Amino acid sequence: MTLIDQTPDIIRVLQDHKVIAVVGFHRDTMKPAHYVPEYMYRQGYTVIPVNPALAARGESFFGVRAVASLAEITTPVDVVEVFRRSDRVHEHLPDILSMTPLPKVVWLQLGIRDDATAQALMQRGISVVQDRCMLADHRALL
């Protein structure tokens, strides 16, 4: 697919893709990996927290039980949003590519960029957003 970095394309992603799996979700409400997904949930999106520690404790957020990996998700996911350091993003490539069906978009949150992983995802037909805040874009554009 393509690298998404133009405003009309960001708007299309936010309008058309309502199921978000959040890799690196955090239980601390003061961290972006919690309050960004919480904001999206409050805007009507389905948010699936992905965090092995939270899944092991059986924790749920926004009415959805946390999962340890993307492979555990049984419903189609539109967007995989990643809250991991740039040098850790590649570790999630096999998990993303094992999803059935594949997500339409992988969104690397503000400050996160991995060009090699983005290229590998695009080669499999997955669009990629890098180094953008989903909350800020939603507030500014919708």
N, C-alpha and C positions, 0 to 999 in steps of 0.2 A: 504494500500500500504506500503510504506517504508519511512524511514528517509534517505534522500539523503545527503551523505557527502563524497562520493568518486569522484575523478576527472572524471572518465569516465561517471558517472551518471550526474554530473553537465554539462559536455559537451553535453550530450544527451538532457538535458532540454533546454539548450541554443540554440541548433541546431533545435530541433523539435517543440518548442512551441513559437509561434510568436505573440500571442495576450496576452497582460499583462494589468490587471486592477491594479491600484496603489492606495491602501488604505492609506490615510494620505498624499496624494499628496499636495505639497506646491507651492504657486505661486512665492515665493522668489527664484530667480535663484541661490543664493549662498548656499541654503540648499540642503543636499543630497536628500531629498524627491522631489526635482525638477530636479537637474542636473543628477541624476542617470536615471530617466525615460527619460529625454531629450536625454541622450547618447543612450539609447536603441532605441528610436525613430529614431535617426540618423543612427542606424545600420540596420534599416529596419523593426523594430517591430511596431506593432500597440499598442499604449499606451492609456488606458482609465483612466483619472484622477477621483478618487473617493474622494470627499471632499464636505460635505454639504454646507459650506459657499460659496465656489466657484460655486457650482451648483445653489444656490439661486440667485447669481448675473448673472447667465447665461454665465459664462466665459468658453472659449474654449482654449485648448492647443494642439498643434501638430495636428490641424485639427479635434479634437474630443471635443465635449461639455462635461464638467465635470458633473458627476452624484453625487447625494447625498448618494446613497447606491449601493451595488453590485446588489441588487434585481432589480434595474432600467435598468441594462444592458441587451439588447435584443439579442446580438450576443454571440456565444460561446466564453468563455475565457479559455485560456490554463493555465495561471499562475496568481494567485493573489499575488501581491507583497505588503508586509505590512511594512509601516513606522509609527509605533506607539510604544510607550513604552511597554516593556515586560509585565508590569502589566495591560495593556489595551488590549492586543491581544485577550483575551478570549471574550471581548465584541463583537468582529466581527464574532465569531463562528456561531451564528444563521444566520447572513447575508450570510456568505460563504455557509453554508449548504442549504440555500434557493435558490441558483443559479440553473438554468436549462439550459443546463446540468451543473453538478458539474465541477469545474476546475480540471485539472489533477494534478496541483502542487500549494502549498502555499509556498511562499518564504518569510521568515522573514529576513529582512535586517540585515546587520552587527550590532552587539550589541543587537539584539532582540532575545529572547529565551522564549518559553513557552511550557514546556514539556507536561503539561496536555492537552493543546489545540492541540498540535501536535499529541498526542495519539488519541484524539477524531477525528481529521481529518483523520488520517491513518485508523481508524476503519471504516470510510465511503468510503475508497478506494482512498483517496487523498494523494499523496506523499508530503513530507514536507522537506524544506531546512531551517535550522536555523542558525542565526548568521554568514551570509556570504553576501558579497557585490556583487550584480549582475554585476555592472560595472567592478569591479576589476576582477571578474572571467571571464567575457567576454573578457576583454583586455588580460588577461594572457593565456587563453585557446583556443581562436578562432582566 
